[in-house]
């Protein structure tokens, strides 16, 4: 769809402000386009691929943002294109992929008979002390470098093998937005796009993702900033993540994941569930029970005694009962 909406501005010479104004105008056209397609009033064949498109515009904006990176809410403004310059994500402009495969362990609506075409990126914007993918998320050198054209080949291969969607995950996909969007621009098959993220994206990054992402699979861990700082070393968590959940909820289908952590029912699970019930009523919720002590937690027991065990059956039951009482449609799938 984004490739069929014409961009009528010079992408090379226009100012950032002019590019964002054009982006806002084309976003409105995209919503109108989608409404016409969904209602059956128009067909994709009515819209030829544009010479310079909305998707081209998004890719150009990201290439400029990368020069003073604001992809995530760390907003480190590092020039990740410059030699040896790395952002808060510990990455320069090169994206790295550790693995990709048809994933049958995701939520049932995402898998079907074909699986979810899952692509794991290296590094992360969080420093979760309990991360179960720490070998990927905390090692920016893991995996292999991947260009946009190579990523497009991976995406096409997954789709041709039966993937119901392309699932960008990690680590965290956000630092790789420039590569992902350019790969979308080179992809010559149509496939739903899924954003599997900690949702610490900046507002400009969320605007770029809008009209590209079909399915949002966000994580909502903490009900307060104190726990987020202590366990994931990330500030302003609740403000940023709740804002982005609301934005995603307004722009696509959504399954919210909440990882139930031991001793964090009152401070995290309850506030998160209540917030979802008030702000994201259409979303499905996966109440996840697979937490186990990992990464730094077993080695620093005295620092993290509260999360040195798995959640109990009583804690998981309390989480499920709360979801029921709030009217959330949830899937107790780990």
Backbone torsions as a table, in degrees:
resi	resn	phi	psi	omega
1	UNK	NA	-47.0	-177.3
2	UNK	-65.1	-25.1	179.8
3	UNK	-78.1	-14.3	-176.6
4	UNK	-101.9	1.3	177.2
5	UNK	-100.4	119.1	-173.1
6	UNK	-74.4	137.5	173.8
7	UNK	-103.1	125.3	-173.6
8	UNK	-111.3	49.2	-179.7
9	UNK	-143.2	149.3	179.0
10	UNK	-75.6	109.8	-174.7
11	UNK	-70.5	-22.0	-178.2
12	UNK	-80.3	-44.9	-169.1
13	UNK	-100.9	-15.8	-177.0
14	UNK	-68.1	150.4	176.7
15	UNK	-72.6	164.3	176.1
16	UNK	-58.7	-41.3	-179.1
17	UNK	-62.3	-40.8	178.9
18	UNK	-66.5	-38.9	178.6
19	UNK	-64.0	-42.3	179.7
20	UNK	-69.0	-34.4	175.1
21	UNK	-63.2	-43.6	177.7
22	UNK	-63.5	-38.9	178.9
23	UNK	-61.4	-41.7	178.7
24	UNK	-63.5	-42.2	178.7
25	UNK	-64.2	-42.3	-177.7
26	UNK	-73.3	-27.4	175.2
27	UNK	-63.5	-40.3	176.5
28	UNK	-63.4	-41.0	177.5
29	UNK	-64.3	-36.9	179.7
30	UNK	-63.5	-41.2	178.9
31	UNK	-65.1	-39.0	177.2
32	UNK	-66.6	-42.7	178.0
33	UNK	-56.5	-50.8	-177.3
34	UNK	-62.0	-40.9	178.7
35	UNK	-61.0	-41.9	180.0
36	UNK	-66.0	-39.9	179.1
37	UNK	-66.7	-47.3	-176.8
38	UNK	-66.0	-31.0	-179.7
39	UNK	-83.0	-10.0	-179.0
40	UNK	84.3	5.0	-179.8
41	UNK	-72.2	-28.8	179.5
42	UNK	-133.4	166.4	178.0
43	UNK	-126.4	154.9	179.0
44	UNK	-55.1	-34.4	-178.2
45	UNK	-64.6	-16.3	177.4
46	UNK	-73.8	-13.3	-174.8
47	UNK	-121.4	104.5	177.9
48	UNK	-69.3	158.1	175.4
49	UNK	-64.8	130.1	-174.8
50	UNK	-76.6	148.9	177.5
51	UNK	-64.3	-47.1	169.7
52	UNK	-124.4	122.6	-166.2
53	UNK	-115.6	170.8	172.2
54	UNK	-55.5	-38.1	178.6
55	UNK	-68.9	-37.9	173.5
56	UNK	-59.8	-41.7	179.6
57	UNK	-62.2	-44.7	178.5
58	UNK	-60.6	-44.1	179.6
59	UNK	-62.6	-39.4	179.3
60	UNK	-66.2	-43.1	178.3
61	UNK	-60.2	-41.5	-179.9
62	UNK	-66.4	-38.2	179.1
63	UNK	-64.4	-33.0	176.4
64	UNK	-75.1	-41.1	178.8
65	UNK	-60.3	-33.0	-178.0
66	UNK	-64.1	-22.8	-179.9
67	UNK	-75.5	-13.4	174.7
68	UNK	-154.3	74.3	-156.7
69	UNK	-60.3	127.4	174.3
70	UNK	-132.7	34.9	179.2
71	UNK	-65.5	-37.4	-178.6
72	UNK	-120.2	175.9	-174.4
73	UNK	-81.0	4.0	165.7
74	UNK	-69.1	-29.2	178.4
75	UNK	43.9	52.7	-176.0
76	UNK	-70.5	-19.4	177.2
77	UNK	57.4	27.9	175.2
78	UNK	-76.5	140.3	173.3
79	UNK	-79.3	94.7	-175.1
80	UNK	-75.2	-6.8	176.7
81	UNK	-85.3	-29.8	-179.0
82	UNK	-63.6	149.2	-177.6
83	UNK	-57.3	131.2	174.5
84	UNK	64.1	14.2	177.9
85	UNK	-94.5	127.3	179.9
86	UNK	-130.1	146.7	-177.4
87	UNK	-87.1	-171.0	177.0
88	UNK	-61.1	-22.5	177.9
89	UNK	-79.4	-3.2	-178.3
90	UNK	68.9	20.8	-179.3
91	UNK	-118.3	147.2	167.0
92	UNK	-91.5	-148.9	-176.7
93	UNK	-81.0	-8.3	-178.5
94	UNK	-84.2	126.7	174.2
95	UNK	-88.6	145.2	179.3
96	UNK	-127.5	136.2	-179.7
97	UNK	-117.2	130.6	-178.8
98	UNK	-88.9	-37.0	179.6
99	UNK	-165.8	162.9	171.9
100	UNK	-149.2	146.1	-177.5
101	UNK	-170.7	169.3	172.9
102	UNK	-80.6	113.0	-173.6
103	UNK	-95.9	120.0	178.3
104	UNK	-105.1	6.7	-179.3
105	UNK	-100.7	4.0	177.0
106	UNK	-78.3	178.1	-179.5
107	UNK	-56.2	140.8	-175.7
108	UNK	-50.6	-40.9	179.9
109	UNK	-63.1	-16.9	-176.5
110	UNK	-95.9	-9.6	-168.9
111	UNK	-107.3	-51.7	-177.4
112	UNK	55.1	-139.8	178.3
113	UNK	-96.5	-10.8	-174.4
114	UNK	-101.1	-19.0	-176.5
115	UNK	86.3	165.8	176.7
116	UNK	-99.5	124.7	-177.7
117	UNK	-75.3	89.3	-167.4
118	UNK	-95.3	130.7	-179.5
119	UNK	-121.3	118.9	-176.8
120	UNK	-97.1	120.6	177.4
121	UNK	-97.8	151.7	178.1
122	UNK	-78.9	157.3	173.0
123	UNK	71.3	173.2	-173.8
124	UNK	-160.2	160.7	175.0
125	UNK	-90.8	-6.3	178.1
126	UNK	-110.2	163.8	175.9
127	UNK	-128.0	54.7	-175.8
128	UNK	-61.7	124.5	-176.2
129	UNK	-70.5	-15.9	-177.7
130	UNK	-109.5	12.4	-171.2
131	UNK	-55.7	127.8	179.2
132	UNK	-84.0	-12.7	174.4
133	UNK	-112.2	33.2	-172.5
134	UNK	-60.0	-30.0	-179.3
135	UNK	-66.2	-23.3	175.6
136	UNK	-95.1	-49.7	-170.5
137	UNK	-70.9	-30.8	-175.4
138	UNK	-103.5	3.8	177.8
139	UNK	-121.5	96.2	-176.9
140	UNK	-67.2	-12.5	178.9
141	UNK	-93.6	-1.3	179.6
142	UNK	-69.5	157.6	179.4
143	UNK	78.0	-166.7	-177.5
144	UNK	-124.5	145.6	176.2
145	UNK	-59.4	143.1	179.3
146	UNK	-137.7	131.0	175.7
147	UNK	-87.1	169.8	178.0
148	UNK	-61.3	-41.7	-179.2
149	UNK	-66.6	-38.0	177.1
150	UNK	-67.3	-40.1	178.5
151	UNK	-64.0	-38.5	177.2
152	UNK	-61.6	-37.7	178.0
153	UNK	-65.8	-41.6	177.0
154	UNK	-60.9	-46.1	-179.4
155	UNK	-61.7	-44.0	179.7
156	UNK	-65.1	-41.3	178.8
157	UNK	-60.9	-44.0	178.3
158	UNK	-62.2	-43.0	179.1
159	UNK	-63.2	-44.4	-179.5
160	UNK	-65.4	-24.8	177.5
161	UNK	-84.2	-0.8	174.6
162	UNK	113.3	3.8	-178.1
163	UNK	-58.1	134.0	176.7
164	UNK	-78.4	-20.0	-178.6
165	UNK	-160.4	166.6	172.1
166	UNK	-106.6	121.8	-168.4
167	UNK	-110.9	105.2	-179.2
168	UNK	-89.5	119.9	-174.3
169	UNK	-147.0	-166.0	179.5
170	UNK	-170.8	-140.8	23.0
171	UNK	44.3	-141.5	-178.5
172	UNK	-146.9	131.4	-179.0
173	UNK	-74.8	-22.7	-171.3
174	UNK	-52.7	-45.2	-179.3
175	UNK	-64.1	-11.6	-176.7
176	UNK	-105.5	18.1	-176.8
177	UNK	-55.5	-40.9	-177.5
178	UNK	-61.7	-40.7	179.1
179	UNK	-72.3	-40.6	-177.6
180	UNK	-63.9	-47.5	-177.1
181	UNK	-68.5	-39.3	177.2
182	UNK	-66.0	-34.7	175.8
183	UNK	-65.3	-40.6	174.6
184	UNK	-57.4	-38.7	-177.8
185	UNK	-67.7	-24.0	-179.4
186	UNK	-98.3	-7.6	-177.1
187	UNK	-74.7	133.1	-177.1
188	UNK	-112.6	20.3	170.0
189	UNK	-125.4	152.5	179.9
190	UNK	-94.9	127.9	-177.8
191	UNK	-154.1	138.6	177.0
192	UNK	-60.2	141.3	-179.9
193	UNK	-105.9	134.3	-174.9
194	UNK	-122.7	129.7	-178.1
195	UNK	-106.7	107.9	-174.5
196	UNK	-108.7	97.0	-160.5
197	UNK	-143.6	158.4	171.2
198	UNK	-77.2	-7.5	174.1
199	UNK	65.2	33.7	173.6
200	UNK	-96.3	26.7	179.0
201	UNK	-67.5	152.7	172.7
202	UNK	-76.2	165.7	176.8
203	UNK	-61.8	-43.6	176.2
204	UNK	-59.9	-38.1	178.7
205	UNK	-64.6	-40.0	177.6
206	UNK	-64.1	-36.7	177.3
207	UNK	-66.2	-35.4	175.7
208	UNK	-65.5	-43.2	-177.5
209	UNK	-67.8	-30.5	179.0
210	UNK	-57.0	140.6	-179.8
211	UNK	74.6	2.0	173.1
212	UNK	-113.9	-35.3	-175.7
213	UNK	-91.6	126.9	178.9
214	UNK	-89.8	-35.6	-174.3
215	UNK	-131.9	125.6	176.9
216	UNK	-101.1	129.6	178.0
217	UNK	-124.9	70.4	-174.4
218	UNK	-85.1	156.3	176.1
219	UNK	-103.1	135.1	174.9
220	UNK	-130.1	94.9	-171.6
221	UNK	-85.6	-51.1	-163.9
222	UNK	-112.1	144.2	177.2
223	UNK	-95.4	5.6	-178.5
224	UNK	-161.2	163.2	-178.0
225	UNK	-77.4	-27.9	-177.4
226	UNK	-62.4	-45.5	178.8
227	UNK	-67.2	-37.3	-179.4
228	UNK	-64.6	-42.5	179.2
229	UNK	-67.1	-43.2	-176.8
230	UNK	-67.4	-42.1	-171.2
231	UNK	-101.8	-21.2	179.7
232	UNK	-124.9	-1.7	176.7
233	UNK	59.0	37.4	-175.9
234	UNK	-127.7	128.7	-178.8
235	UNK	-86.8	164.1	173.2
236	UNK	54.3	33.7	-172.3
237	UNK	-59.7	-57.0	-170.9
238	UNK	-63.5	-41.8	178.8
239	UNK	-58.0	-49.9	-175.5
240	UNK	-69.8	-49.5	-173.4
241	UNK	-69.7	-38.4	177.4
242	UNK	-65.8	-41.6	176.2
243	UNK	-56.6	-45.9	-176.7
244	UNK	-72.6	-31.1	174.3
245	UNK	-64.5	-42.3	178.3
246	UNK	-62.7	-42.2	178.8
247	UNK	-61.6	-47.8	-179.1
248	UNK	-63.2	-39.2	-179.4
249	UNK	-61.0	-29.4	-178.9
250	UNK	-86.2	-5.3	-172.2
251	UNK	-131.9	21.4	176.4
252	UNK	166.8	178.4	175.1
253	UNK	-73.0	155.2	-167.8
254	UNK	-151.4	132.6	168.2
255	UNK	-124.4	117.7	-179.2
256	UNK	-94.7	130.4	175.8
257	UNK	-98.7	131.6	172.1
258	UNK	-126.6	117.8	178.5
259	UNK	-85.6	115.4	179.2
260	UNK	-77.5	123.7	-178.5
261	UNK	-112.0	144.2	-179.1
262	UNK	-60.3	137.8	178.9
263	UNK	66.9	13.7	180.0
264	UNK	-122.1	23.6	177.7
265	UNK	-66.7	-49.7	-175.6
266	UNK	-70.9	-43.0	-173.1
267	UNK	-84.1	-23.5	-174.8
268	UNK	-124.6	-57.8	-174.8
269	UNK	-59.4	-49.0	-177.0
270	UNK	-64.5	-49.0	178.7
271	UNK	-62.5	-38.8	179.8
272	UNK	-64.3	-47.7	-179.2
273	UNK	-62.2	-42.1	180.0
274	UNK	-65.2	-40.1	178.4
275	UNK	-63.6	-44.0	179.2
276	UNK	-59.5	-42.8	-178.1
277	UNK	-63.4	-27.0	-178.9
278	UNK	-91.3	-26.3	-170.3
279	UNK	-119.5	-18.5	-176.0
280	UNK	-135.2	58.1	-172.1
281	UNK	-63.3	-27.9	-177.7
282	UNK	-83.5	-10.8	-175.4
283	UNK	-76.1	145.0	165.3
284	UNK	-81.2	155.1	-179.4
285	UNK	-128.0	127.0	174.0
286	UNK	-100.1	108.3	177.5
287	UNK	-84.8	106.1	-167.3
288	UNK	-98.7	132.0	-176.5
289	UNK	-114.9	16.9	-173.4
290	UNK	-93.3	13.0	177.4
291	UNK	-57.3	137.9	167.9
292	UNK	-148.1	153.1	-178.9
293	UNK	-62.7	126.1	-176.7
294	UNK	-148.3	175.8	176.0
295	UNK	56.4	-112.6	-175.2
296	UNK	-83.8	-21.6	-170.4
297	UNK	-60.3	-48.8	-179.1
298	UNK	-63.8	-24.7	-177.3
299	UNK	-90.5	-14.2	-179.1
300	UNK	-129.2	56.2	-173.4
301	UNK	-56.7	-40.6	-176.5
302	UNK	-71.3	-22.4	179.1
303	UNK	-82.4	-32.7	-176.3
304	UNK	-127.3	54.5	-177.4
305	UNK	-65.5	-27.0	-176.5
306	UNK	-69.4	-23.4	-177.3
307	UNK	-118.3	28.9	-178.9
308	UNK	-87.4	14.1	178.4
309	UNK	-146.4	170.1	173.8
310	UNK	-76.7	159.0	172.7
311	UNK	-64.8	144.0	-179.9
312	UNK	-79.4	167.0	175.7
313	UNK	-60.5	-37.4	179.0
314	UNK	-65.1	-38.9	178.9
315	UNK	-66.7	-41.3	178.6
316	UNK	-67.3	-40.2	177.7
317	UNK	-62.4	-40.7	178.1
318	UNK	-61.1	-39.6	179.2
319	UNK	-66.9	-44.1	179.4
320	UNK	-65.6	-41.4	-180.0
321	UNK	-63.6	-38.6	178.9
322	UNK	-65.1	-43.1	177.5
323	UNK	-58.7	-42.8	177.5
324	UNK	-61.8	-46.0	-175.7
325	UNK	-66.6	-27.3	179.7
326	UNK	-88.7	-2.5	178.8
327	UNK	77.1	19.8	178.8
328	UNK	-77.7	139.3	173.4
329	UNK	-88.2	108.0	-173.2
330	UNK	-125.6	160.8	178.1
331	UNK	-124.6	109.0	-179.6
332	UNK	-76.7	70.0	-176.4
333	UNK	-117.6	128.4	178.3
334	UNK	-104.8	NA	NA
